[in-house]
Amino acid sequence: MDEAHRYLRGASGRFASARETQDGERAARLRAEGEEYLADLEALGERWPWQPWASVVREHEVVLDKLGAPLWEGLHVTRRVRPHANGIEHTAFGRVLHWTHGVVIAMRRPAEPGWTLLPVAEAALNFTPENYPGPDSPPWPDDIATTERAIERRLGGLRSWDKWEALGWGAAPDDFLLRWWPRFHGQIAAWLAKVDDANEHYPVQVNGRLVVGQRAEVLLGTLIPPTFAGWREYLRLAPASGLTFSALKDVGRSWWQRQIPANLLAASLERLVRDVVAPRVSQSPAVVAALAQDPESARAEHDKVLDFVMSKLGEAHADTWTRYTSEPGFAPVSPSCPSRQSARASSPAPGGSAAGVTMSPTPLHDALLRPLPVGLA
């Protein structure tokens, strides 16, 4: 059913993009396109036997296994298999991850302490529509006690050379993490504090500040949970952390299996310029005095103050500033500036003294100049 698969993938992709975008108009257009694909899929009728579950694409990304069975986060499949308790095999599915070598989905069975990553394109699970959720489907068994014991055994067997991935929680769905993270976060922190690997870093909150830490930091602070709420907190704390984009990206990928927004630090830099730097430069005593004495020389005085502020700004946001001035695709701070060539050509190196050096206008300059007094801007 190549046609059905094309419609399903088209609908899933459109709805997924609509959920991610911040542009309301674009989201509406994508959802409308997704509905068109769903209508085409519905028109196939019984030729595609998974029709009752097609609408799930509105809320979840749906992928297809090798035999065409749809899989998504939150799916619970049951089928009768003799060796299992009560003759029923239960399988739950977690998050869908897009890796460079293909798409994987997390999978777990009752009483298992973690989630196994299943390569979707290679998986032939032999599910039928009868195995999928319905009014008469058997419920997930009560495995809380057995799962707790299984997690305790796994944590007890982890050693200082094991990585975070060994626990099997990186792609777990939120309902699993919300149940078990509060119960085991202390033991997890104690284990990670013993991990002896210079490449392993964890998101830790120390005195309200985000730190990408290792053994010592894990003991000093509090691990940020690998939940979606924890991810949101990580993104909130990241801009003020002083951490580089690369460091934030690596931890976001390893701890949450998520990608941080490409403009995360740039957006913070824009707010910093607009709300803090611009008012302070335009109201600095040197600029105000120059404007009162000689409006013609006020511009030069303003540039000296601005250059000093920009050099200090670069110290705290060196990675963002470097990407901003060197990568054409990096999100601009000021949409009104048509080019970044002058920024690349004349911006001082972060941390360098720029006082007295005349800088060509850049998008950040543009953001700074807008609130200046009339006659100076």
Secondary structure, 3 states (H helix, E strand, C coil): CHHHHHHHHHHHHHHHHHHHCCCHHHHHHHHHHHHHHHHHHHHCHHHCCCHHHHHHHHCCCCEECCCCCEECCCCEEEEECCCCHHHEEEEEEEEEEEECCEEEEEEECCCCCCCEEEEHHHCCCCCCHHHCCCCCCCCCCCCHHHHHHHHHHHHHHCCCCCCHHHHCCCCCCHHHHHHHHHHHHHHHHHHHCCCCCCCCCEEEEECCEEEEECHHHHHHCEECCCCHHHHHHHHHHHHHHCCCHHHHHHHHHHHHCCCCCCCHHHHHHHHHHHHHHHHHHHCCHHHHHHHHHCHHHHHHHHHHHHHHHHHHHHHHCHHHHHHHHHCCCCCCCCCCCCCCHHHHHHCCCCCCCCCCCCCCCCHHHHHHHCCCCCCCC
